[in-house]
Amino acid sequence: MANALRRAKEAVIHTLLLACALVSVATTLGIIVVLVDQSIPLFREVSPVAFLTGTRWAPLLEPRSYGVLPLIGGTVLVAAGALLVAVPVGLCTAIYLSEYAPGWLRQVAKPFLEILAGIPTVVYGYFALVFITPEVLRRLLPQTEVFNGASAAIVVGIMVIPTISSLCDDAFRAVPRSLREAAYAVSATRLEVSTRIVLPAAMSGVVAATLLALARAIGETMAVVLAAGMTPKLTLNPLVSIQTMTAYIVQVSLGDTPAGTVEYHTIFAVGLTLFAITLAINLVSQRVLKRFREVYE
């Protein structure tokens, strides 16, 4: 009787866990179906090749053009700039907290650092608009425009620093103490232990943190809308106004574009493109993490 009751409980738990997993799968499939279904009307009017390779994005202005590359370029520019800010700062912070900071300082500093993740993104956007651009960038580079990609990249980088530092710190602390002690036994310095022993051993965690931060940077919306502007422009110059894919979705979603028009369906086509990019990043990250785990396990 007891065994039957235990098996029944295990079956119920198994069913609940399976249902939770299926909910996530069904949600993902539902998103794909909606994006594809709502993007088809646009691709009936515009070739997918022209959509993906066109260098002018002007679906709301005459003459209309549906080349999404300026939006992709703006998204990549902001995300890459954010990683240039966040990865060095977050990684150095994690190394300090894990290998150098005393216990009391770590307990105080880490919660304060993670507060950055709780600040609303719109606050970061206004911070970029009223401080970073006029007080930092324009003092160094007077040709900087009011709305620019550099300020957006900086604030998004600040936003994802807690993600990188916290995950990397956890990865460093998971490295066995015996590896550190063996290095110290052969007269290695603390810096050598941190950079040549701990960092390589925790590389899978570092890569995972970086890719998670990249996904967050690509999907950021409000801070980028306020800081970078809404000028779709294919450029490598971070000092001019640009537009990301998420910023365009916000622009059209809050505008007067009639539902069912070609312009309306561009929202879903851009969303589908963003989804495909994020999916590609996840697939690449899985292969990278698998490679590092094979090396260091």
C-alpha positions in Angstrom: 0.0 0.0 0.0 2.8 2.4 0.9 4.7 1.6 -2.3 1.6 2.2 -4.4 1.0 5.5 -2.7 4.6 6.6 -3.2 4.4 5.6 -6.9 1.2 7.6 -7.3 2.9 10.6 -5.8 5.9 10.2 -8.1 3.5 9.9 -11.1 1.7 13.1 -10.1 5.0 15.0 -9.6 6.3 13.7 -13.0 3.1 14.8 -14.7 3.3 18.3 -13.2 6.9 18.7 -14.2 6.2 17.5 -17.7 3.3 19.9 -17.9 5.5 22.8 -16.9 8.0 21.8 -19.6 5.3 21.5 -22.2 4.0 25.0 -21.3 7.4 26.6 -22.2 7.5 24.6 -25.4 4.0 25.5 -26.3 4.6 29.2 -25.6 7.7 29.2 -27.8 5.8 27.4 -30.6 2.9 29.9 -30.2 5.3 32.8 -30.6 6.8 31.4 -33.7 3.3 30.7 -35.2 2.1 34.3 -34.5 5.3 35.9 -35.9 5.4 33.8 -39.0 1.6 34.1 -39.7 1.7 37.9 -39.2 4.9 38.3 -41.3 3.6 36.5 -44.4 1.5 39.5 -45.6 4.7 41.6 -45.7 6.7 39.0 -47.6 3.9 38.8 -50.2 4.7 42.4 -51.0 8.4 42.4 -50.3 10.9 39.7 -51.2 12.6 38.1 -48.1 15.9 38.6 -49.9 15.2 42.3 -50.4 14.0 42.5 -46.8 17.2 41.0 -45.4 19.7 42.7 -47.7 18.2 46.1 -48.2 20.2 49.0 -46.8 17.3 51.5 -46.4 14.5 51.2 -43.9 11.6 53.5 -44.5 8.3 51.6 -44.3 6.3 54.6 -43.1 7.6 57.3 -45.5 7.5 57.7 -49.2 9.2 56.3 -51.1 8.8 53.2 -49.0 11.7 50.8 -48.5 11.9 47.6 -46.4 15.6 46.8 -46.0 16.0 45.7 -42.4 19.9 45.9 -42.4 19.9 49.4 -40.7 17.9 48.0 -37.8 20.1 44.9 -37.5 23.2 47.1 -37.7 21.9 49.4 -35.0 21.1 46.4 -32.8 24.5 44.9 -33.3 26.2 48.3 -32.7 24.5 48.8 -29.4 24.9 45.2 -28.2 28.6 45.0 -29.2 29.3 48.3 -27.5 27.5 47.1 -24.4 29.7 44.0 -24.2 32.8 46.2 -24.6 31.7 48.0 -21.5 30.2 45.2 -19.4 32.6 42.3 -20.0 35.8 43.9 -18.8 34.1 45.6 -15.9 32.0 42.7 -14.9 34.8 40.1 -15.2 37.3 42.2 -13.2 34.6 42.8 -10.6 33.9 39.1 -10.3 37.6 38.3 -10.0 38.1 40.9 -7.3 35.0 39.7 -5.3 36.0 36.0 -5.7 39.7 36.1 -5.2 40.7 39.4 -3.5 37.8 40.9 -1.5 37.4 39.9 2.2 34.3 38.2 3.2 32.6 41.2 4.8 33.3 43.4 1.7 31.9 40.8 -0.7 28.7 40.5 1.4 28.2 44.3 1.2 29.4 44.9 -2.4 27.6 42.2 -4.2 24.0 43.2 -3.2 24.8 46.8 -4.0 26.1 45.8 -7.4 23.0 43.7 -8.1 20.8 46.8 -7.3 21.8 48.0 -10.8 19.7 45.1 -12.3 16.6 46.4 -10.5 16.7 50.0 -11.8 14.0 50.6 -14.4 15.4 50.7 -17.9 13.7 54.0 -18.6 15.8 55.6 -15.9 18.9 54.4 -17.7 17.6 56.0 -20.8 17.1 59.4 -19.2 20.5 59.0 -17.5 22.1 58.6 -20.9 20.1 61.5 -22.4 20.8 64.1 -19.6 24.2 63.0 -18.4 26.2 60.6 -20.5 25.7 62.4 -23.8 26.0 66.1 -22.7 28.4 65.7 -19.8 30.7 62.9 -21.0 30.5 62.2 -24.7 30.0 65.8 -25.9 32.9 67.0 -23.7 35.2 64.5 -25.3 33.7 64.4 -28.8 31.8 67.6 -29.6 30.4 66.2 -32.8 28.3 63.7 -30.9 24.6 64.0 -31.7 21.9 64.3 -29.0 20.7 60.8 -29.7 23.6 58.4 -30.4 24.5 54.8 -30.3 27.5 55.3 -28.0 25.4 56.5 -25.0 22.9 53.7 -25.6 25.7 51.1 -25.6 27.2 52.6 -22.4 24.0 52.5 -20.4 23.0 49.0 -21.7 26.6 47.9 -20.7 26.0 49.3 -17.2 22.7 47.4 -17.1 24.2 44.0 -17.8 27.3 44.4 -15.6 25.4 42.7 -12.7 24.6 39.8 -14.9 28.2 39.2 -15.9 29.7 39.9 -12.5 27.3 37.8 -10.5 27.3 34.7 -12.7 31.1 34.9 -13.2 31.6 35.2 -9.4 29.5 32.1 -8.8 31.5 30.3 -11.5 34.8 31.3 -9.9 33.7 30.3 -6.5 32.7 26.9 -7.9 36.3 26.1 -8.9 37.7 23.6 -6.4 39.9 25.1 -3.7 42.5 22.4 -4.4 43.3 23.9 -7.8 44.2 27.2 -6.1 46.2 25.6 -3.3 48.2 23.6 -5.9 49.1 26.8 -7.7 50.0 28.6 -4.6 52.2 25.6 -3.6 54.4 26.2 -6.7 54.8 29.9 -5.8 52.1 31.3 -8.1 51.0 34.8 -7.3 47.3 35.6 -6.6 47.1 37.3 -10.0 48.5 34.2 -11.7 46.1 32.0 -9.9 43.2 34.2 -10.8 44.0 34.5 -14.5 45.7 31.2 -15.3 43.9 28.8 -13.0 40.5 30.1 -11.9 39.5 31.9 -15.1 40.2 29.0 -17.5 38.6 26.5 -15.1 35.5 28.6 -15.0 35.4 29.6 -18.7 32.1 27.8 -19.3 30.5 30.0 -16.7 32.1 33.1 -18.1 31.0 32.3 -21.7 27.4 31.6 -20.4 27.4 34.9 -18.5 28.6 36.8 -21.6 26.0 35.2 -23.9 23.2 35.9 -21.4 24.3 39.5 -21.2 24.4 39.6 -25.1 20.8 38.4 -25.3 19.8 41.0 -22.7 21.5 43.7 -24.6 19.9 42.7 -27.9 16.5 42.7 -26.4 16.7 46.0 -24.5 14.1 48.5 -25.5 13.3 51.6 -23.5 16.9 52.7 -22.7 17.8 52.3 -26.3 14.8 54.2 -27.5 15.6 57.2 -25.3 19.3 57.2 -25.8 19.9 56.1 -29.4 16.9 57.8 -31.1 14.8 56.5 -34.0 16.8 57.1 -37.1 17.3 53.8 -39.0 20.8 54.3 -40.4 23.3 51.7 -41.6 26.5 53.1 -40.0 29.5 52.1 -37.9 29.7 55.6 -36.4 28.4 55.3 -32.7 28.1 59.1 -32.4 25.1 59.5 -34.6 21.4 58.6 -34.1 20.5 55.0 -35.0 17.5 52.7 -34.4 17.4 49.1 -33.2 14.9 46.5 -34.0 13.2 46.7 -30.6 13.1 50.5 -30.9 11.3 50.3 -34.2 8.7 47.8 -32.7 8.0 50.3 -30.0 7.7 53.2 -32.5 5.1 51.5 -34.7 3.3 49.8 -31.8 2.6 53.2 -30.1 1.9 55.0 -33.4 -1.1 55.4 -35.6 -0.3 52.6 -38.1 -3.6 50.9 -39.0 -3.8 47.2 -38.2 -3.7 44.9 -41.2 -1.6 47.2 -43.4 1.8 46.2 -44.8 3.4 48.8 -42.4 1.7 47.1 -39.5 3.0 43.7 -40.5 6.6 45.0 -40.5 6.4 44.8 -36.7 6.1 41.1 -36.8 8.7 40.7 -39.6 11.2 42.6 -37.5 10.2 40.6 -34.4 10.7 37.4 -36.4 14.2 38.5 -37.4 15.0 39.4 -33.8 13.8 36.0 -32.7 15.9 34.2 -35.3 19.0 36.2 -34.2 18.4 35.3 -30.6 17.8 31.6 -31.5 21.1 31.6 -33.4 22.9 33.0 -30.4 21.4 30.3 -28.2 22.4 27.6 -30.6 26.0 28.9 -30.8 26.2 29.3 -27.1 25.2 25.6 -26.5 28.0 24.5 -28.8 30.5 26.8 -27.2 29.5 25.7 -23.7 29.7 22.1 -24.7 33.2 22.5 -26.0 34.4 24.2 -22.8 32.8 21.7 -20.6 34.5 18.9 -22.5 37.9 20.6 -21.9 37.6 21.4 -18.2 35.4 18.7 -16.7 
